[in-house]
């Protein structure tokens, strides 16, 4: 909510698959809409509604993401191909699809910022580093592969949209205490409010020369 203050007349549009089961989103005062980024008809329905209302999008945050069924235990030497494809479909193709569909609504914006939520696990450089004692180096293959591919998608979008004044970045929220982050009995070091505050600070400070970068929630740059 701090990113777009009510005093400035801005509107936050939050999306999820089942708005009636998302009281937390309703509670923050955001406009909550139904959306499934893996379903093109769902995206078209929402964006058609927004376009009919004359909505201009300034900042798009692609936050939809899933993990494999046994996350974080997902070694590539025992990879489930269906799992890998399912995670890739949501985490990569969903973001590409959503971004392309939203570009016409961003055309008149003087801001044009796209933030693709990534992960430290998407860093190819960091593959040999174990995230925790419960996970060996490597591993978490479906999620790692999808986030690394998503990072490349962010770079490609950044390169292609730079001439239009758009800023596109990949952003890791850090290892946060969420259902996914805590799966497998792990204990993440970050609480959600700390991660969110950091990410909003980074987004608010973005400049044209930042396009194509891979940031962490604390403003530091991550190695690809």
C-alpha distance (Angstrom), angle and dihedral (degrees) to the residues before:
residue distance angle dihedral
X1 . . .
X2 3.80 . .
X3 3.80 90.1 .
X4 3.78 91.7 64.9
X5 3.78 110.9 24.3
X6 3.78 119.2 -152.1
X7 3.80 87.7 -133.4
X8 3.80 88.9 65.1
X9 3.78 90.3 53.7
X10 3.79 94.8 -115.1
X11 3.79 126.3 148.8
X12 3.80 126.1 -143.2
X13 3.80 114.1 -150.1
X14 3.79 112.2 -162.5
X15 3.79 120.3 -172.4
X16 3.80 136.1 -160.4
X17 3.77 138.2 154.5
X18 3.82 95.1 -105.7
X19 3.83 113.8 27.5
X20 3.81 91.4 179.5
X21 3.82 88.2 62.9
X22 3.81 95.1 48.6
X23 3.82 106.7 80.6
X24 3.81 91.3 153.8
X25 3.81 90.7 62.3
X26 3.78 91.4 46.3
X27 3.81 90.2 50.4
X28 3.81 96.0 59.2
X29 3.78 92.4 60.2
X30 3.79 97.1 -111.8
X31 3.76 123.1 141.9
X32 3.81 102.7 -107.6
X33 3.79 119.8 -151.8
X34 3.80 133.4 178.8
X35 3.80 115.1 -107.6
X36 3.80 139.9 158.4
X37 3.80 109.3 -172.4
X38 3.82 91.5 -160.7
X39 3.81 89.8 60.7
X40 3.80 115.7 72.0
X41 3.80 92.7 -163.5
X42 3.82 89.7 55.6
X43 3.81 91.1 52.2
X44 3.81 92.4 46.2
X45 3.81 91.3 50.3
X46 3.80 93.2 53.7
X47 3.80 97.0 41.2
X48 3.80 90.8 45.6
X49 3.79 88.5 56.1
X50 3.81 92.7 47.9
X51 3.78 92.4 46.2
X52 3.81 91.2 51.3
X53 3.81 88.0 53.4
X54 3.80 91.1 52.2
X55 3.80 93.1 -117.2
X56 3.82 118.5 172.7
X57 3.79 116.1 -157.0
X58 3.80 117.4 -144.5
X59 3.80 101.9 172.8
X60 3.80 127.2 25.3
X61 3.80 117.2 -167.1
X62 3.80 112.5 -169.0
X63 3.79 102.2 -156.5
X64 3.81 102.7 152.7
X65 3.78 111.1 120.0
X66 3.79 142.1 147.4
X67 3.80 136.6 -172.1
X68 3.80 135.5 -145.8
X69 3.79 119.9 -75.6
X70 3.83 93.6 -103.8
X71 3.82 96.6 38.3
X72 2.98 125.1 -164.8
X73 3.82 91.3 18.8
X74 3.79 99.5 74.1
X75 3.84 113.3 126.4
X76 3.78 115.7 -174.6
X77 3.82 90.8 -135.0
X78 3.81 86.8 66.6
X79 3.81 98.1 32.0
X80 3.79 120.0 163.8
X81 3.80 103.6 -140.3
X82 3.79 93.2 -155.3
X83 3.80 89.6 53.3
X84 3.80 92.6 49.0
X85 3.82 91.9 50.1
X86 3.80 93.4 45.6
X87 3.81 93.1 51.7
X88 3.81 91.2 44.3
X89 3.80 91.7 50.8
X90 3.80 93.4 56.7
X91 3.80 101.5 32.8
X92 3.79 98.5 42.6
X93 3.80 112.7 15.8
X94 3.80 92.0 38.1
X95 3.80 91.5 56.5
X96 3.80 93.1 44.7
X97 3.80 90.8 48.5
X98 3.81 93.5 47.1
X99 3.79 94.2 46.9
X100 3.80 94.2 49.5
X101 3.79 91.7 47.6
X102 3.82 91.8 49.7
X103 3.80 97.2 48.5
X104 3.84 94.6 87.0
X105 3.83 89.2 54.8
X106 3.81 89.8 51.7
X107 3.81 95.2 49.3
X108 3.82 95.3 95.4
X109 3.80 95.3 41.7
X110 3.79 119.5 108.7
X111 3.82 89.4 -153.2
X112 3.83 108.8 47.8
X113 3.81 103.8 177.0
X114 3.82 124.3 167.9
X115 3.80 118.1 -171.4
X116 3.79 117.4 -171.2
X117 3.80 111.5 -163.6
X118 3.79 107.6 -130.2
X119 3.80 132.3 163.0
X120 3.79 141.2 -124.6
X121 3.81 82.6 -111.2
X122 3.81 88.5 66.0
X123 3.79 90.6 67.1
X124 3.80 109.0 104.3
X125 3.80 87.4 -162.6
X126 3.80 90.4 61.8
X127 3.80 98.6 48.8
X128 3.81 93.8 107.9
X129 3.81 91.8 54.3
X130 3.82 117.3 88.6
X131 3.79 114.4 -133.5
X132 3.79 92.7 -145.9
X133 3.78 142.0 -10.7
X134 3.81 88.3 -93.1
X135 3.80 93.3 60.3
X136 3.81 125.5 57.3
X137 3.83 122.2 -139.8
X138 3.78 109.2 -76.3
X139 3.78 110.2 13.9
X140 3.82 126.2 107.3
X141 3.80 82.7 83.4
X142 3.82 101.9 166.2
X143 3.79 92.4 50.5
X144 3.82 95.6 40.2
X145 3.80 92.8 49.9
X146 3.79 93.2 47.5
X147 3.80 93.6 49.1
X148 3.81 93.2 46.5
X149 3.81 89.2 51.0
X150 3.80 89.8 46.4
X151 3.79 89.2 53.9
X152 3.79 90.5 55.4
X153 3.81 89.8 48.4
X154 3.82 88.4 54.2
X155 3.81 90.7 51.4
X156 3.80 92.3 48.7
X157 3.81 92.2 48.7
X158 3.82 89.3 47.9
X159 3.81 91.8 52.6
X160 3.79 94.9 45.9
X161 3.82 96.6 44.0
X162 3.80 98.9 40.2
X163 3.81 92.7 95.3
X164 3.81 88.8 56.8
X165 3.79 91.8 56.3
X166 3.81 95.1 -108.4
X167 3.80 122.9 147.5
X168 3.80 115.1 -147.7
X169 3.80 122.2 -179.2
X170 3.79 140.5 166.2
X171 3.81 113.8 -131.1
X172 3.78 132.0 -166.9
X173 3.82 113.7 -151.1
X174 3.81 88.7 -158.0
X175 3.77 124.4 -121.4
X176 3.79 100.4 -42.5
X177 3.79 133.5 -173.2
X178 3.81 98.6 -108.0
X179 3.80 132.3 126.7
X180 3.80 89.8 -89.7
X181 3.79 95.5 40.3
X182 3.79 92.8 50.7
X183 3.81 96.5 43.6
X184 3.77 117.2 123.4
X185 3.80 92.6 32.3
X186 3.82 93.9 -69.9
X187 3.81 125.0 152.2
X188 3.84 111.6 -140.4
X189 3.82 116.0 -154.2
X190 3.82 96.3 -137.9
X191 3.78 132.5 74.2
X192 3.80 116.8 -146.7
X193 3.85 96.7 -113.9
X194 3.82 91.7 56.1
X195 3.80 92.2 49.9
X196 3.80 93.2 45.5
X197 3.81 94.4 48.6
X198 3.78 89.8 50.9
X199 3.79 94.3 48.6
X200 3.79 92.9 48.2
X201 3.78 89.8 51.4
X202 3.80 90.4 52.8
X203 3.81 92.3 47.4
X204 3.80 92.7 48.5
X205 3.80 90.7 52.9
X206 3.81 98.6 47.6
X207 3.81 118.1 132.1
X208 3.82 130.0 -170.0
X209 3.80 91.0 -101.2
X210 3.83 89.8 60.1
X211 3.79 93.7 67.2
X212 3.79 113.9 121.5
X213 3.81 95.1 23.4
X214 3.82 129.5 130.9
X215 3.79 109.8 -133.5
X216 3.77 135.0 -175.7
X217 3.80 121.0 -139.4
X218 3.81 90.6 -101.2
X219 3.80 93.4 57.9
X220 3.79 97.1 -102.7
X221 3.81 119.6 128.2
X222 3.77 119.4 -114.9
X223 3.82 123.9 -143.6
X224 3.77 114.7 -110.8
